[in-house]
Amino acid sequence: MNSDSERPAVTELRLSAFKAHRGVVLPLGPLTLLSGGSGSGKSSALQAYEILARLGSGQSLARAVRDVAGGPSACVPAGARPDDQGRRGFRIGCTVSGPAGPVSLDLAVQAEPELRIVGERLTGGGETLLTTALTDPDRPAVQAAWHTAGATPVTRAPLPDDRLGTSLLPLRVAGKTAGQRLVLAAAEQVVVALRSAFVCDPRPEVMRGTGGARAAGGAGLPGATGVTGATGSAGGAGGSEGRGSGVRGGRGKGAGKAREGHDEGRLRSSCDNLPAVLARTSQECARRHAVLVAAVREACVGPVDGLRAVPRQAGVTGAGAAGSGARESGVTGATGATGSGTTGAGVTASRMTASGATGAGAVAAVPAAGRGGTAGAQSGGGLGEAGVKVVLDRGVLGEMPVEQLGDGELRFLALALVLLTGPGVLAMDPAGEIPSAHQQMTVMADGMDRCMDRRQARELVSLAVRMAERGHVRLLGTVRDPSVAEGLPGVQVLHLGA
């Protein structure tokens, strides 16, 4: 299945009234970059998409907007006047294309005086499939009506005003009539597309352990686990949501309750656990790892002959590991990484070579952390705190820990890894009931070219083009310099504030 239309994807984002945007419609292709001056609303557009994605994943409205600086009121368009009851809010929406055809979702959110969804509309197939409206302000519910096309044209029932009604429909609609089946197909298509978003913001200071605000699972980091589903934030402070959407996450109910150890092998949004993930991916797919090494070689200054994960020497952390890569690459026996807060079962000291990983430095020194032991279940800071670190093979120049790379090089490495992987490697919960071949992951990267020079940014966009051509990855990013995409096929650049 290679047709984009057969895999649900958000193809239009509507900012009817959101922050600085009024009546803005953004067409989204497989690879869309937003450009514009400071204050043009690039980041706000991604923020609106993320709110929709979080709601589609079954999260509460309060949780969906919790990372917005200034709170929900900051989403209200500037100059918006309250009504007679003192209410103000914002409106956003999207169109999702897929097997059910184009399906449109539009939301009206009240931000003041209390946060709630006051209106929702789902349309597709020429029908209004779902509408909700706030009929009693004193009740925490909206009155919903969804298409039935049976003996009764519509079914009416209350729904909670802090959840996306569309995500609840699979739990409410029986699917006995043609109209109900149309509703289910449209709702599933929207939920699958929204759940497939991964917010990626590599933070070099956190990756090096100098940010001072890291805990296991990324607690305290805005968006630290990307967009996760109803099973809960991946190791985050929030735990399990408990009230999920109808389309369940990849690991079922309650999976968010005990995921800290396992998620060390799943890349978080801030990419602070990159070494453990790279240790896993370099073993699982030598070919993909070779592509990553080739991309890093183009982005870095100086020779790059390989990229691998090695056991961290006991007591060596963060930037203090400079020059220790060459010594540690030969660690054998039972010394491993014990004593650094990592139990021996998670990191063995014997070296391991990935099957077929030759030439490109596709060598993994340790098994995937968090899958066979407890290497990833600890807190700490910086690349390698999970008992493993990543080193660049510089050929005759020796090995260098990646935390010594520049900010742009470090961000490039993390974003390239994200583009080359998939939901199974990222801290996200796609719809587990839908085959992966029928889904497209959307990577959202605000400030995609931040800290990078033009050469690095263009190489990253070129890699995104190659991955998007395969039909399983989409990209929505913001860039300072739109010229990095000039001449590259399939890249759509939207200029905001023009």
Secondary structure, DSSP 4 states (H G I P E B T S, - for coil): ---GGGS-EEEEEEEEEETTEEEEEEE--SEEEEE-STTSSHHHHHHHHHHHHHHHTT--HHHHTTTSTT-GGGGSPTTPPP-TT--EEEEEEEEEESTT--EEEEEEEEEESS-EEEEEEEEETTEEEEEEE---TTSSEEEEEEE--SSSSEEEEEEETTS-HHHHHHHH----SHHHHHHHHHHHHHHHHHHTEEE----HHHHTT-SS---GGGTTSTTTT-S--TT--TT-TT----S--SS-BTT-TTGGGS-HHHHTTSB-TT-TTHHHHHHHHHHH-HHHHHHHHHHHHHHSSS---EEEEEEPPTT--GGGGTT-HHHHTT--TT-TTTTTT--TTT--SS----TT--SS---BSSPPTTTSSSTTS----STTTTSEEEEEE-GGG-EEEGGGS-HHHHHHHHHHHHHHS-TTTBS---BTTS-GGG--EEEEETTTTTT--HHHHHHHHHHHHHHHTTTSEEEEEE-S-GGGGTT-TT-EEEETT-
